[in-house]
Each structure stands twice: as C-alpha cells, then as structure tokens.
C-alpha cells in the first residue's frame, strides 16, 4: 500500500480463524534507513542531520 513517505508494507498470516496468526508492519522509512550507511559514507558527523532532512526520515517509525 502506498503511504505518505513511500511504500507501507503489511505481512498478515492467517490460520483460518477470525484472528491473524502473525502480523508485521514495514514502515516506509525502513528502506531509507537500510541505505543510510551508503548515504553518509565518507561524510562528517555534522552531515548526518542534513542527510536525515533530505530523505524525509521519520524517527518515530524506527522503533521496530
């Protein structure tokens, strides 16, 4: 499903009952944070803040 900041993914597994067996959510910022080491390689520590701002990273989604 398309979210405001990219692709929002849901993984739902059912065993046939009225409740799901397993549910996982993949936030849009997951892919951005996976690429972060390549984005900041060779930069200074002070460059991390502008890099976060340029990729529209949402810190509240990173608790997973």
C-alpha atoms as an extended CHARMM CRD file, in Angstrom:
* protein
*
        64  EXT
         1         1  UNK       CA              0.0000000000        0.0000000000        0.0000000000  PROA      1               0.0000000000
         2         2  UNK       CA              1.2780000000        3.4900000000       -0.7640000000  PROA      2               0.0000000000
         3         3  UNK       CA              1.9000000000        5.7270000000        2.2250000000  PROA      3               0.0000000000
         4         4  UNK       CA              2.8140000000        9.3940000000        2.5100000000  PROA      4               0.0000000000
         5         5  UNK       CA              6.5660000000        8.6980000000        2.5910000000  PROA      5               0.0000000000
         6         6  UNK       CA              6.7500000000        5.6070000000        0.3890000000  PROA      6               0.0000000000
         7         7  UNK       CA              5.6010000000        2.0300000000        0.4100000000  PROA      7               0.0000000000
         8         8  UNK       CA              3.9050000000        0.8670000000        3.6000000000  PROA      8               0.0000000000
         9         9  UNK       CA              4.0170000000       -2.9200000000        3.8460000000  PROA      9               0.0000000000
        10        10  UNK       CA              1.8210000000       -5.3050000000        5.8150000000  PROA      10              0.0000000000
        11        11  UNK       CA              2.5370000000       -9.0130000000        6.2840000000  PROA      11              0.0000000000
        12        12  UNK       CA             -0.5030000000      -10.9170000000        7.5520000000  PROA      12              0.0000000000
        13        13  UNK       CA             -0.6730000000      -14.7070000000        8.0300000000  PROA      13              0.0000000000
        14        14  UNK       CA             -3.9210000000      -16.4190000000        8.9570000000  PROA      14              0.0000000000
        15        15  UNK       CA             -4.5640000000      -19.9380000000       10.1810000000  PROA      15              0.0000000000
        16        16  UNK       CA             -8.2280000000      -19.8220000000        9.1250000000  PROA      16              0.0000000000
        17        17  UNK       CA             -9.6220000000      -18.4270000000       12.3670000000  PROA      17              0.0000000000
        18        18  UNK       CA            -11.1070000000      -14.9750000000       12.8390000000  PROA      18              0.0000000000
        19        19  UNK       CA             -7.7760000000      -13.5910000000       14.1180000000  PROA      19              0.0000000000
        20        20  UNK       CA             -4.4490000000      -13.3720000000       12.2940000000  PROA      20              0.0000000000
        21        21  UNK       CA             -1.6820000000      -15.7760000000       13.2600000000  PROA      21              0.0000000000
        22        22  UNK       CA              1.0740000000      -13.2250000000       12.5650000000  PROA      22              0.0000000000
        23        23  UNK       CA              1.0870000000       -9.5300000000       11.6320000000  PROA      23              0.0000000000
        24        24  UNK       CA              4.1410000000       -7.4550000000       10.7420000000  PROA      24              0.0000000000
        25        25  UNK       CA              4.3190000000       -3.8780000000        9.5090000000  PROA      25              0.0000000000
        26        26  UNK       CA              7.1550000000       -2.4780000000        7.3830000000  PROA      26              0.0000000000
        27        27  UNK       CA              7.2720000000        1.3310000000        7.6160000000  PROA      27              0.0000000000
        28        28  UNK       CA              8.2630000000        3.4810000000        4.6220000000  PROA      28              0.0000000000
        29        29  UNK       CA             11.4570000000        4.6690000000        6.3530000000  PROA      29              0.0000000000
        30        30  UNK       CA             12.7990000000        1.1140000000        6.6410000000  PROA      30              0.0000000000
        31        31  UNK       CA             14.3470000000        1.1470000000        3.1680000000  PROA      31              0.0000000000
        32        32  UNK       CA             15.7750000000        4.6280000000        3.7010000000  PROA      32              0.0000000000
        33        33  UNK       CA             17.4580000000        3.6010000000        6.9450000000  PROA      33              0.0000000000
        34        34  UNK       CA             18.8320000000        0.4550000000        5.2990000000  PROA      34              0.0000000000
        35        35  UNK       CA             20.5980000000        2.6740000000        2.7490000000  PROA      35              0.0000000000
        36        36  UNK       CA             21.8560000000        5.1920000000        5.3210000000  PROA      36              0.0000000000
        37        37  UNK       CA             25.4060000000        3.7580000000        5.6650000000  PROA      37              0.0000000000
        38        38  UNK       CA             25.9380000000        4.2480000000        1.9110000000  PROA      38              0.0000000000
        39        39  UNK       CA             24.4600000000        7.7540000000        2.0410000000  PROA      39              0.0000000000
        40        40  UNK       CA             26.7970000000        9.0140000000        4.7720000000  PROA      40              0.0000000000
        41        41  UNK       CA             29.9600000000        7.0970000000        3.8800000000  PROA      41              0.0000000000
        42        42  UNK       CA             32.9210000000        9.4690000000        3.9250000000  PROA      42              0.0000000000
        43        43  UNK       CA             30.9010000000       12.4060000000        5.3140000000  PROA      43              0.0000000000
        44        44  UNK       CA             31.4570000000       14.3230000000        8.5160000000  PROA      44              0.0000000000
        45        45  UNK       CA             29.3320000000       13.7920000000       11.6380000000  PROA      45              0.0000000000
        46        46  UNK       CA             27.7460000000       17.2090000000       11.0640000000  PROA      46              0.0000000000
        47        47  UNK       CA             26.4770000000       15.9920000000        7.6720000000  PROA      47              0.0000000000
        48        48  UNK       CA             24.1810000000       13.3820000000        9.2430000000  PROA      48              0.0000000000
        49        49  UNK       CA             21.4790000000       15.8990000000       10.2270000000  PROA      49              0.0000000000
        50        50  UNK       CA             21.0930000000       17.4090000000        6.7280000000  PROA      50              0.0000000000
        51        51  UNK       CA             21.1170000000       13.9040000000        5.2530000000  PROA      51              0.0000000000
        52        52  UNK       CA             18.2120000000       12.8820000000        7.5150000000  PROA      52              0.0000000000
        53        53  UNK       CA             16.3550000000       16.0160000000        6.4470000000  PROA      53              0.0000000000
        54        54  UNK       CA             16.8980000000       15.4170000000        2.7490000000  PROA      54              0.0000000000
        55        55  UNK       CA             15.4960000000       11.8670000000        2.7750000000  PROA      55              0.0000000000
        56        56  UNK       CA             12.4250000000       12.8300000000        4.8790000000  PROA      56              0.0000000000
        57        57  UNK       CA             13.2480000000       10.3090000000        7.5890000000  PROA      57              0.0000000000
        58        58  UNK       CA             10.6640000000        9.9290000000       10.3830000000  PROA      58              0.0000000000
        59        59  UNK       CA             12.2840000000        8.9160000000       13.6630000000  PROA      59              0.0000000000
        60        60  UNK       CA              9.0610000000        7.5930000000       15.2040000000  PROA      60              0.0000000000
        61        61  UNK       CA              8.9620000000        4.7370000000       12.7000000000  PROA      61              0.0000000000
        62        62  UNK       CA             12.4010000000        3.4280000000       13.6320000000  PROA      62              0.0000000000
        63        63  UNK       CA             11.3430000000        1.7080000000       16.8520000000  PROA      63              0.0000000000
        64        64  UNK       CA             10.7610000000       -1.5940000000       15.0540000000  PROA      64              0.0000000000
